Amino acid sequence: MRVLVCPQEFKGSLTAVEATDALVAGLQQVLPNAEMDRCPIADGGPGTVEAIASAANGRYTITDVDGPLGDPVVARWARIPDTTPPAPTSGPRPAVPRRAHTAVIEMAAASGLLLVPGDRLDPRRASTYGTGQLLRAALNSGVGRILIGVGGSATNDGGTGAALALGARFLDDQEESLPLG
């Protein structure tokens, strides 16, 4: 028998990888001869980086960023090796340079709902600025592509905070900078 084990995170208690390990351990007790295929999954929110990094031999990077309300947050993102096959080097098509790595970022790590205490929840004040800081860190690391999971956000700024962190400006009718959020 072959069993596919592919849970999502159990919010606040187990990551998708931890849930997969726990389920496999339990299943092995009752199905000792079964072959277990592990495939932790995520929906773009918390656990996305871990699920992709564990499946694609990723390496984690830690970056200090601003959280959704401006408080300091330590956010984790991953670099995964590019698996794009090399382009043919002969024939009429020129070889396409390979990207060295892909960054995997989840908005929840920098701008996530789980980072805001219940008594401070206010999407009008929350910002994606920290997500932009993660994007900038990934770009500065030289990755060739970035995947962003946008689930689990505490914000509704439409990405303006992230754009500000990347150098954009948003002005009111008096040419004054708009506040975050």
Helices and strands as residue ranges (DSSP letters): E 2-5, H 16-30, E 35-38, H 48-55, E 59-66, E 72-81, E 101-106, H 107-111, G 113-115, G 118-120, H 129-140, E 145-149, H 160-165
